[in-house]
C-alpha cells in the first residue's frame, strides 16, 4: 500500500502540473506501484529519474505546444520496465532489462524534446532528407547527443541507486537504451503509420487526434503501428539489448 500511495502521490502531482492526463495518472500509479512494490526504493527512484527529467523537458515547451501524457503513452514507456522489475525475483538479469527499458524511454524522450528545440535541420534517419522538427524518424546531432545522455543518466542512476549494479551493467544499459532509441527512429521513419486528422487537417502520430478527439485517416505505414506502439517496441528492444550486451560481455569476453 505504501508503494501504491507513493506512486499515486507522484502521479497526482504530475496531473496537477499538466504532465499527465487523468488516465495517464491512473496508469502512472499502476506502473509506479509495481516498480516500487517489487523493485524497492532504488528502482522507484530510477523510474522517477526518467519521469521527472522527461516531464521537466516537456514543460519547457511553449504552453500551446505542451500535451499531457495519456494512459497509452505511459504504458508504452513504462509497461516493459514494470514487467521486467517484477520478474527480478526469478532472474537477476531482469533488473538489467528494467534499466534497459527505462534507458530507452528516457533516451527517446530526451532526444525528442531537446532535438525539437536545438536540432534546427533534422533529417530522416533512412533517407537523410530534411524533416520538420519533431517528425517521427527524424534525427539531429543535438537530439542524438541528448539520447546518449538520457540513456547514460538512467544507467548512472541504476549504478548509484540500485544495490549490486556493476560498472559493466551501467555500460550495457546505456548502450542498450541508446540503441533502443535509434530503433525507435528507424521504425518511425520506415514502418510507423502516418495519419491525417479529417477535422483540422493536422498529422497526428496516433489514430485519434487528441486535440480534436477525431478519428484520423491512415495515409501510410503499418496499420496499428502508431507512435505508442513504436515507443513500446523501442523499450522492449532496450531491455533485450541491455541483457544481450551484458551476456556477451560476461561470456565471450569474460568480463566481470
N, C-alpha and C positions, 0 to 999 in steps of 0.2 A: 504493500500500500504506500510505503514511503516513496518507492521508485515511481509509481504512477502519479502520486501527488506532486513530486518534484518536476516530472515531465509535464504535467498539466500546468503547473505554475509558469514554466518557461514558455509553453505554447500559448497560454492566455496572454502573457506579456507581449509575445510576438504578434498575436492577433490585434492587440490594442495599438501596437506600433504600426500596423498595416503591413507587416511582413508576411503574415499568414491570413488566409480567409478562415471563415468559421470551420469549413470542412477540413482545411489544412491544419487547423489547431487540433481537431479531433485526431487526425492521422498522426500528427506530431506527438500527441500524448501517447498513442499506442506504440509508435516506433521508439520514443524515448523511454517509455516504461519497460519495454522488452530489453533494450540495451542496458539501462541502469539495473534492472532486476536480475539479469543473467550475467552481465559483464562486469558489474560493480562500478564503483565511483570513477575509476580511471577511464574505463571505456565510455562512460557517460560524458566525461569531460572532453574526450576526443570528439564525440558527436557534437557537443556544444561548441567546440572549436570550429567545426565546419559550419554549424548553423549561425553562430554569431558573426563570424567573418563574412560569410556569404550574404547574410541579411544586411550587414553594415554596408557592403559594397552596393547592394541593390538600392538601399536608401539614399545613396549618393546621387542617384539619377534624379533629373528634374521631376517634380511632383507629378506632372502629367504623364510621365513615362513609367512610373512605378506600377507594379502589379503584385498583388498578394498571391503567394503560392497556394494552390488548392490541394485537395487530398491526393489527386493523381500525381501531381508534381512531387509532393512529399514522399509518397510511396515509391515513385520512380527513383528518387535519390537515396532513400533510406531503407527500403524493404530488404534488399540483398544484405546490407550490413547487419540489420536486425536478425535475420535468419542465421547468418554466419556466427554472430556472437552467441546466439542461443545454442549453437552446436559445440561450443568450446568444451563443454563437459565430456563430449565424446571423442574429440580430437583436438590437440593443441594447435594444429595448423589453422583451425577455424578463426583464431584470433588474427592471424595474418590476413585471412580472407576478409574479415571485418575491416581491418585497416586499409586493405587494398581497395575495397568498395568505397569506403569513405574518402580515400585519397582521390579516386577517380571523380567522385561527385564534386569534391572541392576544386580539383583542377579544372573541371569543365566550367563550374560557376565562376571561378576567378578569371578564367580565360575570356568568358563571355562578357562579364561586367567591365573588366579592365580593357579588353580588346575593343569594345564599343566606344570607350572614351578616348583611348590613346592610339588605337590602330586606325589611322586615317584612310589607308588604302588596303583593306583586307582582300585576299584573293581566295578563290576556290582551291581547296586542298588537292582537288583532282585535275581541274583544267587550268588552274592558275589565272583564270580570268578575274577581273576586278568585281567585287561584290559590295552590296550595301552593308555597312557595319551592323553586326547582329544577325546576319543571314546564316542559316544552318549550313555547315560545311565550309564557312569562310574562316580563314586563319590570318593572323598577322604576327609580326615579331613581338610586339608588346603582349599580345594575348597568349602566345606560346610560352613566353617567359613567365607570365602570370600562372599558367597551368603548371609549369615546373615548380614554381614557388608554392602553389597551393598543395600539390602532392607532397612536397618536402615538409610543409608545415604539419600535415597530418602524420607523416612518418615520424617527425620530431616529437609531436605531441604524444604519439604512441610510445616512443622510446622513453620519454620522461615521465609519463603518467601511468603506464601500464607495466606492472611488475614482470620482469623476465623477457621483455622485448630487447633483442640484441641490436648492435650496430648493423649487422648483416641484414636483419629483418627490416630495419629502417630503410636501407638501400633498396631492398626488394619491393617494399611497399611504395616507396617514392617512384621507382621506375614503373611498377605496375599501374599506379594511379595515373602517371603521365601518359603511358601507352593506352590506357582506357579512354582518356580524354581525346587522344589522337584518333582512336577508333570511332568515337562519337562524331568527330568531324568528317571522317571518311563515310560513315553511314549517312550523315546529314547531307553530304554532297551527292552521294550516289544512289541511295535507296529510299531515303525518307520521303514520305508523302508530302506533296505541296498542295495547299488548299487556297481557295478564294472565297471570301465571305460574300454571299449573294446580296446582303443588305448594304454594306458600306464599301464593298469592292477592295477591302484590305486583304492581306495574305497571311492569315494566322498559321501557327505551326501545329495546331490540333484541329480536329474535325468540327468542333463547336467553338465559335469565336466568342471568347468571354466578354468582350466589350459590348457585343450586340446580343449575346445569347442566341445567336442564329447559327443554324447548321451550315457549314461551309462545303463547297464543292471540291472534290479532289481533282487536281489538274494533272498530276504525275506522281510517280513513286509507287511504292508497295502499299496496297490497302492496309490500313491499320497500323502501319509503321510511322506513327506521328512522333513528335518531339519527346513526349513522355516515354514512349517505347524505346526510342534510341537512347535516352538517358539511362533507362533501366539496363539495357544491354551493355552500355559502357561501364556501369558499376559492376555488373556481373563479370565483365572482362577484366576490370581492375582487380577484383577479388581473385579470379583464376590465375591471372598473370603474376600477381604477387606470390601466390603459392608455388607456381611453376618455376619462377625465377629463384625463389629460395630453395626449392627442392634441387634444382640444377646446381646451384652454388654449393650446397651441402653434399651433393652426390659426386658428379664427375670431378668437380674442382676440389672436393674435400675441404671446404672452408667451414669453420665452426664459429 
